[in-house]
Amino acid sequence: MDKNLQNQTVSEHMAKASLAMRTLQALGLTVLNISGIGERPRIQIIPGAGCNQLHPGYRRRLVNDGRRYTERVADVSGCLVTWEERT
């Protein structure tokens, strides 16, 4: 891939992540991590009441150290936003 095209792709994904982060902040949610810039940005958040405004596209059930969790994923501004809820 051309270096300029790669830089443009990363810049576009950073802009998407920035817009998603502002949206999440407006919902009162806290961002823990942003990864995958240059691919499809993935944003991990601390779950809160604002999650009720998000529309999860899928969920996955997990068990970690005997504790059950549900990972939820929603699309916000072209980014995958994930959070875990105890079940």
Phi, psi and omega in degrees: 000138178301137183300319179294322178294320178297317178298320179296318179299314179297318179298318179296319180290325176295322178294319177299315181296322179294317178296316178298319181296319178295321178298314180296319178297321179296334177273002179079021182260152182252128178275129177265323188200145171234126179223171176078021175295130185102346172241230171255116184304137178241126184241123178261134182234163170274126182295147178199186182301329180297340178298335178296339179275345179272152180244095183299134177277328176204168178219158180221134179268134183231154171233126180226118182054040178080357178261138181265136178228155169241122175268127179248147182226130178229153175268125175228115178054038179080010178247150174272117179256125183238148173206157180246140175236138175287140180240000000 
